[in-house]
Amino acid sequence: MNNAKIFEGLKEKGALLLVLTMLSGITTGCTPNSADSTDQVEVTPQVVSATEAPVPYIFTPTAVPAVTQYVLTPTPTPEVTVAPTPIPQVGDLRACYATKRVNGNNVNMRFSPSADSLNLGQVNSGDIVTCVAEYKDWSLVNFCGQLCFIKSKYLVTEYAYESPYTYEEDYDFVYSTSRLNFRLSPEVADNNKIELIPKGAEIVVFGRTSNGWYLAKYNGKIGYVSAEYTTSLKQQIQANHPEIKELRIQRLGSLKQYDSLRENPDNTSRVVKNLDAYHTVEILGEYNGYYLAKYGKFIGYISKSSVKKSTNTCIDLDKSEFKLRLYKGCELIFTTTVSIGKDSSPTPEGAFSVKSKNRYKTLTGPGYVCDVEFWMDLDTEDFGLAGGYGLHSYSGKKGKKVSHGCIREDIEDAEYVYNNCPVGTSVNIHN
């Protein structure tokens, strides 16, 4: 064999050896410096002859120790309670919708947030009321279908709710433009009617809700009326007197003499209403020696020198209409029809007061003896008149001139007036 053939054979064997070495590396599946491996494994290739079958190299990887798996539990974010933005309130009247329990016995229910106002009844410890609003240290509540004021210190909150509306203080006199339902809540519902108010009736407003209702007083009761069906006396007055911000009775008075309500506080301005002596006027304010006063639907200015101050509980008797009006805490709480003296024995006119009160009194006079259950004697003698005039219960005609000079009331009406008028109550009698 010559040298050239030997050399070619060696070349073929070397090439075969190189191919076998490369195949051996592929069979192991080992990739040095792999990114998934932590150790570099060195592989030594085997040199085999061209006639031998290659023996594959089997690589057994080093066992990787188990790694404990940690689950990351996020630190809980503490719950933050954000206080609700307070609902803006105008004045001292504010919404408060809650169920409350009475804590105290013989707690008075009042017609107004004042201890001097009409007493509507009493509640006792454990009674449950629904609070709808608050005024200073008083709560306006619904108890057994009757709205009234109770001192907040006698109430414990059981459950509080978000009020569906806000309140605004608003003092006004409004008049119904049609028959109007007086309701226990500011909404139309079948189960919240108090009574039906006739067209043209005067309603005393002391608050307004954000959904268009008035919080008001009518016929000795508290309730709600829709503002849509009323006309405002304050708006009419403000057209000429924008300085008047509210119509709120501050005190009562009776005229000492004939005088007039005028458009402005001077004696030369237009007359709004002429008034006879002893008429009761509702005083709303003072301006430069004049009272801003109201009589019925009329408002105007009258000289302070013409007005005598009356007590906050006051009876006004209009003989021409046979109407008795009872004020308590400067608020009109009751109106009724009465009978008065005959033309031959008229009921005297003047600014009197209750001198004494009696249950079950026998009245005597020329030709009559009369037993009455409720009697209130007037101080007519102090004005140079005969004595024996008063107000008393009587079962008989109303709206007539039939008595010997006394004011006759139905028994039920007489009891109500008797219970709400202490000795000293002003009694203004006029035509």
Helices and strands as residue ranges (DSSP letters): H 3-28, E 93-102, E 107-110, E 119-123, E 128-135, E 138-143, E 146-151, G 152-154, E 155-161, E 167-176, E 180-183, E 193-197, E 202-209, E 213-218, E 221-226, G 227-229, E 230-232, H 233-238, E 251-255, E 259-262, E 271-275, E 280-287, E 290-295, E 298-303, G 304-306, E 307-309, E 314-318, E 323-328, E 331-337, E 340-341, E 350-365, E 368-378, G 380-383, E 390-393, E 401-403, E 407-409, H 411-420, E 426-430
